């Protein structure tokens, strides 16, 4: 996974090491009859080939053993984020973070079995809030620019009106013989 210019990693992880405990509990006894060995190997490969990353621009999920599946969601598209922990996850300190996007149907991206899911969800929520506040400040800046443009346009209008013989104070126009006419 490659990052864009100016993009920096704020958090990165793989699934929590204790999240594979349930599969070991099932896989080890089944390995005696050779069924559990593929379960354990598949789980290990999935564990080592899954990465989750939060950057200053968005969220990434990279998964895959033989092929790669990389999902990316920008913070500008994140609508909601939440986390959940099972009883076992609460005991061992792992859980899942779900990210819903604007226009998406349900959960668009899920960080499964990650360590400290509450802290990761808080990091994502803080980044989304920072983006929204930045957009609000940009909107205020745009309003200031528009006010300046309006002020300059009115000044130009006054200059043009003065040169055409208009009286910019009361909106009357002087006719060719100097008599004021109201064109409202």
C-alpha positions, 0 to 999 in steps of 0.5 A: 500500500502506497501513501500519497504526497503529504499523507502520514500514518496516524495508526496502523495495526493487524488483528489482535493476537488474542483474536485467534484464540477461539480458532485455536480452541476449535482447530487444535482438537480437530487437528488430531483428525487432520481437519483442524490443520487447514483451519489453523493455517488459513487463520494464521495466513489471514491474520498475517496478511491483514493490515488496517491503517488510519492516515491524515487523509483516510482509512485503509484496509488491506486483506488477502492471502493470494490476492490483495483487496485494498479498501480506502475511505476518505474522511470527507465521506465518513458519515458514522463510526462505531465500535463493538466488542464481544465478551472475549474481546473485552477480556483480551482488549480487542474489538471491531470498528465499523465505518459508514459512508455518505451514500453507502448502504450500511457499513462500508469498511470494518476493522475486525479484531483490532486492539483498543477499538474505542481509541481507534474509533475516537481517532476517526471521529476526531479526524472527521470533526476536524475536517468538518470544522475546517470546512466551516472555516473555509465557508467563513473565509468564502463569505468574507471573500464574497463580502469583499467582492460585493463591496468592490462591485458597489464601488465600481457601480458608484464610479460608473454611475458618477461618470454616467450622470447618475446620482448614486445616493438616491438612484435618480438619473440626470437627463440631458437637460439636467432635470432629475428623473426617477427610473425605479 
